[in-house]
Amino acid sequence: MPKAQTDAEWSDKAKNLLRSELKRKGVTYAQLSGMLEDIGVNENEKNIANKISRGVFTMAFFLQCMAAIDVSEIRL
């Protein structure tokens, strides 16, 4: 049976997953801000950086980011 993980560990996984997809696509936080705006989501670069660095963001935000950078599949 796998070891139980803390919320902080889950947050780190979420943060790392989002960062890796951005890096794979070559997208900066500033570019992500513009791409999110294109789909109707208003987030500035600083807010994006803060959310991702804390690793605390909603699944909705994660899905918005994936849609903005045109990622339809992720591997966990």
N, C-alpha and C positions, 0 to 999 in steps of 0.2 A: 504494500500500500504506500503511495507517495506521501511524503511529508506535507503537512498542512502549511500553507504559505500565509504570511501576514498581508494586510492591506498594502503596506509599503512595498512589499515584493511584487504584488500584482500591479501596483501603480508603475513600478519600474519596468515591468514587462510591457505594459501599454505604451509608456513613453518610448521605450526602445523600439517597439514595433512601428510606431508612427514615425520616429526619426529615421529608421532604416528605409521605410518606403519613400520618405522625402529625399533621402540621400540617393537611393536607387534611381529615382526620377530626376535627380539634379535640381531640386526645387528648394529655394531659400525661404525663410519665413516671410520676407518681403514679397516674394513672388506668390507664395501661398495666400497671403492677404488679398492680393489682386485676383487670384483665381477663385477664392471664396466669394469675393465681391461679385464676380461674374455669374455665380449661381445664387446670388441674393443673400449671402451671409456676410454681415459687416463685422469684421474682426481686424484690428490693426496689428502690425508686426509685433509690437511690444506685448499685447495681450496674448498673441499666439505663443510667443517665446515663453511667457510666464506660465501659461497653461501646460505647455509641453515640458518645461523644466521641472515643474512640480509633479507632473505625471497624473494630475487630477483634472480630468475633463470628462464630459458626458460621452456616451456612446454616440449620441447624435452628432457631436462635434467631430468625433473620429470618422463617422460615416461621411460627413460633409467634406472633411479633408480628403478622404479616399475618392469621393466623387470628383472633387475639384482637380485632383492630380491624375484622374482617369485610371484608378486602380479598381478592378472589379473582383479580384481574387487575392487573398492573403493566406499565407501558411503560418499556422501557429506553432 
